């Protein structure tokens, strides 16, 4: 089934922010570790563009009282850094080089202090990033999962509905479960038919406790893919609690 239209229009307001919010950016730890390893390899290769941007980032953060060796120090710390958020947003708007530094800036924005501030900048960065850079676009969605507000819903729905965005949509789709939106619920139901994002749609519908989704999720208990069956069971348990 192809998703068409945007269903109901009412956005009811944001869901409560989990007290684990600061650590949500670490859910994809293998990707984060790989990005850091890539960073170190590139740095060892004396990348001029990386050195320039890294020094600029370090200098601007130092002026705000934040000392780092590289951008991944922020990604890996548990300490809050609210003063860094406006600097990181401006850097993302200005474009940084190479992609591994940009990814570090994106991941460093996955903190509660960026909620209500980062959404439009992340959406803009996603839309202007080439589609073949799927891992970078996925990282943007991962950060959006952390910082989503009701004001971001329409832009995220457009991303989720565009199959040309491929698997980079996944965390955007999952993020919709954190915002109470009738329109998002309609689209998530439709996205259960899209195997690239079905597990993330299931996660979102479970988080929403969507009664509308129960019958359709029940059908997925017999899906040929084990991961979809597992997520369907998990979603139903959350809804039925």
DRENPARO-812272 format. One record per residue (C-alpha): residue number from 1; x, y, z; residue in one letter. Coordinates in steps of 0.02 Angstrom, whole numbers, plus 50000, padded with zeros to 5 digits. Layout:
<pts>
- n;xx;yy;zz;res
- NUM;X;Y;Z;A;
...
</pts>
This chain:
<pts>
- n;xx;yy;zz;res
- 1;50000;50000;50000;X;
- 2;50067;50171;49953;X;
- 3;50049;50311;50078;X;
- 4;49955;50456;50002;X;
- 5;49900;50617;50083;X;
- 6;49932;50668;50261;X;
- 7;49773;50607;50349;X;
- 8;49712;50698;50503;X;
- 9;49785;50868;50540;X;
- 10;49780;50892;50729;X;
- 11;49942;50897;50827;X;
- 12;49904;50878;51012;X;
- 13;50072;50919;51090;X;
- 14;50239;50842;51136;X;
- 15;50257;50682;51235;X;
- 16;50353;50688;51398;X;
- 17;50542;50686;51381;X;
- 18;50622;50531;51455;X;
- 19;50743;50553;51598;X;
- 20;50863;50448;51492;X;
- 21;50859;50585;51360;X;
- 22;51042;50634;51370;X;
- 23;51095;50455;51333;X;
- 24;50981;50421;51183;X;
- 25;51120;50476;51066;X;
- 26;51221;50324;51123;X;
- 27;51093;50197;51060;X;
- 28;51192;50172;50900;X;
- 29;51359;50151;50989;X;
- 30;51439;50047;50850;X;
- 31;51406;50186;50725;X;
- 32;51473;50315;50848;X;
- 33;51632;50216;50882;X;
- 34;51658;50188;50696;X;
- 35;51636;50374;50663;X;
- 36;51766;50414;50795;X;
- 37;51886;50286;50719;X;
- 38;51860;50363;50547;X;
- 39;51894;50532;50624;X;
- 40;52059;50475;50697;X;
- 41;52113;50395;50533;X;
- 42;52072;50552;50435;X;
- 43;52162;50658;50563;X;
- 44;52315;50545;50549;X;
- 45;52311;50577;50363;X;
- 46;52336;50764;50398;X;
- 47;52175;50820;50317;X;
- 48;52192;51008;50294;X;
- 49;52005;51041;50290;X;
- 50;51981;50940;50450;X;
- 51;52121;51030;50539;X;
- 52;52050;51201;50493;X;
- 53;51873;51159;50547;X;
- 54;51929;51069;50704;X;
- 55;52033;51217;50760;X;
- 56;51888;51335;50724;X;
- 57;51769;51226;50826;X;
- 58;51892;51211;50970;X;
- 59;51923;51399;50970;X;
- 60;51739;51446;50969;X;
- 61;51696;51322;51106;X;
- 62;51845;51379;51210;X;
- 63;51779;51557;51202;X;
- 64;51619;51489;51282;X;
- 65;51720;51404;51418;X;
- 66;51716;51229;51343;X;
- 67;51881;51138;51316;X;
- 68;51891;50992;51194;X;
- 69;52021;50901;51092;X;
- 70;51898;50860;50955;X;
- 71;51710;50866;50927;X;
- 72;51688;50686;50983;X;
- 73;51736;50737;51160;X;
- 74;51562;50815;51168;X;
- 75;51480;50664;51090;X;
- 76;51554;50550;51222;X;
- 77;51535;50657;51379;X;
- 78;51393;50642;51504;X;
- 79;51420;50820;51564;X;
- 80;51294;50951;51504;X;
- 81;51359;51087;51387;X;
- 82;51214;51209;51357;X;
- 83;51333;51349;51305;X;
- 84;51393;51243;51159;X;
- 85;51221;51217;51081;X;
- 86;51203;51386;50991;X;
- 87;51382;51370;50928;X;
- 88;51351;51195;50861;X;
- 89;51190;51251;50776;X;
- 90;51280;51394;50690;X;
- 91;51421;51279;50635;X;
- 92;51297;51156;50561;X;
- 93;51212;51298;50467;X;
- 94;51379;51357;50399;X;
- 95;51433;51182;50341;X;
- 96;51588;51096;50408;X;
- 97;51713;50983;50322;X;
- 98;51737;50836;50307;X;
- 99;51582;50731;50341;X;
- 100;51654;50649;50497;X;
- 101;51668;50821;50580;X;
- 102;51493;50866;50523;X;
- 103;51430;50702;50597;X;
- 104;51515;50745;50761;X;
- 105;51427;50913;50767;X;
- 106;51261;50828;50728;X;
- 107;51284;50695;50862;X;
- 108;51339;50824;50990;X;
- 109;51170;50909;50968;X;
- 110;51077;50754;51031;X;
- 111;51051;50829;51203;X;
- 112;50899;50896;51296;X;
- 113;50970;51073;51290;X;
- 114;50943;51072;51101;X;
- 115;50757;51030;51112;X;
- 116;50655;51168;51032;X;
- 117;50810;51242;50949;X;
- 118;50890;51112;50838;X;
- 119;50742;51045;50738;X;
- 120;50738;51170;50592;X;
- 121;50928;51167;50576;X;
- 122;50932;50977;50571;X;
- 123;50792;50969;50443;X;
- 124;50884;51095;50333;X;
- 125;51046;50997;50350;X;
- 126;50957;50835;50304;X;
- 127;50874;50908;50150;X;
- 128;51035;50982;50082;X;
- 129;51141;50827;50115;X;
- 130;51161;50718;49961;X;
- 131;51054;50561;49964;X;
- 132;51203;50448;49937;X;
- 133;51271;50503;50107;X;
- 134;51145;50392;50193;X;
- 135;51243;50365;50354;X;
- 136;51261;50552;50382;X;
- 137;51076;50579;50347;X;
- 138;51035;50435;50465;X;
- 139;51138;50521;50602;X;
- 140;51033;50678;50577;X;
- 141;50876;50575;50606;X;
- 142;50955;50497;50761;X;
- 143;50981;50671;50835;X;
- 144;50806;50724;50784;X;
- 145;50740;50577;50885;X;
- 146;50814;50663;51036;X;
- 147;50757;50842;51003;X;
- 148;50590;50826;50911;X;
- 149;50447;50944;50955;X;
- 150;50272;50960;50885;X;
- 151;50334;51101;50773;X;
- 152;50444;50977;50679;X;
- 153;50308;50851;50637;X;
- 154;50257;50910;50464;X;
- 155;50437;50915;50401;X;
- 156;50471;50743;50473;X;
- 157;50314;50671;50394;X;
- 158;50375;50733;50224;X;
- 159;50543;50647;50252;X;
- 160;50460;50485;50308;X;
- 161;50342;50478;50160;X;
- 162;50481;50502;50031;X;
- 163;50542;50326;49990;X;
- 164;50687;50406;49897;X;
- 165;50761;50443;50068;X;
- 166;50783;50256;50096;X;
- 167;50839;50192;50266;X;
- 168;50899;50365;50320;X;
- 169;50716;50395;50366;X;
- 170;50717;50267;50504;X;
- 171;50751;50373;50658;X;
- 172;50640;50513;50594;X;
- 173;50498;50387;50587;X;
- 174;50539;50322;50762;X;
- 175;50541;50502;50827;X;
- 176;50358;50526;50779;X;
- 177;50310;50413;50924;X;
- 178;50370;50547;51045;X;
- 179;50243;50676;50986;X;
- 180;50055;50657;51005;X;
- 181;49993;50689;50829;X;
- 182;49841;50611;50745;X;
- 183;49917;50645;50575;X;
- 184;50079;50559;50625;X;
- 185;49980;50409;50688;X;
- 186;49894;50393;50519;X;
- 187;50059;50400;50425;X;
- 188;50143;50276;50543;X;
- 189;50002;50153;50510;X;
- 190;50035;50171;50324;X;
- 191;50223;50151;50347;X;
- 192;50198;49979;50423;X;
- 193;50190;49921;50242;X;
- 194;50363;49994;50205;X;
- 195;50494;49866;50258;X;
- 196;50634;49996;50261;X;
- 197;50551;50084;50408;X;
- 198;50421;49960;50472;X;
- 199;50514;49917;50633;X;
- 200;50534;50102;50674;X;
- 201;50350;50134;50637;X;
- 202;50308;49992;50756;X;
- 203;50418;50068;50890;X;
- 204;50332;50236;50868;X;
- 205;50155;50164;50872;X;
- 206;50198;50063;51028;X;
- 207;50263;50218;51113;X;
- 208;50104;50311;51063;X;
- 209;49999;50166;51131;X;
- 210;49900;50175;50969;X;
- 211;49738;50078;50987;X;
- 212;49705;50109;50801;X;
- 213;49859;50009;50757;X;
- 214;49820;49849;50853;X;
- 215;49738;49750;50712;X;
- 216;49870;49795;50583;X;
- 217;50012;49759;50703;X;
- 218;49935;49590;50744;X;
- 219;49950;49542;50561;X;
- 220;50137;49577;50571;X;
- 221;50158;49443;50704;X;
- 222;50167;49323;50556;X;
- 223;50285;49428;50450;X;
- 224;50427;49330;50367;X;
- 225;50559;49444;50445;X;
- 226;50599;49399;50625;X;
- 227;50643;49578;50674;X;
- 228;50474;49642;50618;X;
- 229;50387;49501;50713;X;
- 230;50487;49545;50868;X;
- 231;50447;49731;50856;X;
- 232;50263;49691;50826;X;
- 233;50257;49590;50986;X;
- 234;50344;49728;51081;X;
- 235;50227;49861;51013;X;
- 236;50072;49762;51060;X;
- 237;50135;49737;51237;X;
- 238;50162;49925;51256;X;
- 239;49990;49966;51187;X;
- 240;49902;49838;51296;X;
- 241;49983;49893;51459;X;
</pts>
